[in-house]
Amino acid sequence: MELGTNRADAVLHDTPNILYFIKTAGNGQFKAVGDSLEAQQYGIAFPKGSDELRDKVNGALKTLRENGTYNEIYKKWFGTEPK
């Protein structure tokens, strides 16, 4: 928001969030520049005792990464290939 009103020249933010903003609301005015400062992992929380659900989700995520679907989804929503 600050960039859109010329109250800031740059922002630091999570890469997926900023890429999504640029793609969906940036109106061609913004671009991501430079390298990521620090990579962070995201996690999914599961209730205690839900090992079967956790294993199914982990298996599905592994399949998505192995068959290229993860990259396709990432590119669709963020406009770039994941690193």
Buried (B, 14 or more C-beta within 10 A) or exposed (E): EEBEEEEEEEEEEEBEEBBBBBBEEBEEEBEBEEEEEEEEEEEEEEEEEEEEEBEEEEEEEEEBEEEEEBEEEBEEEBBEEEE
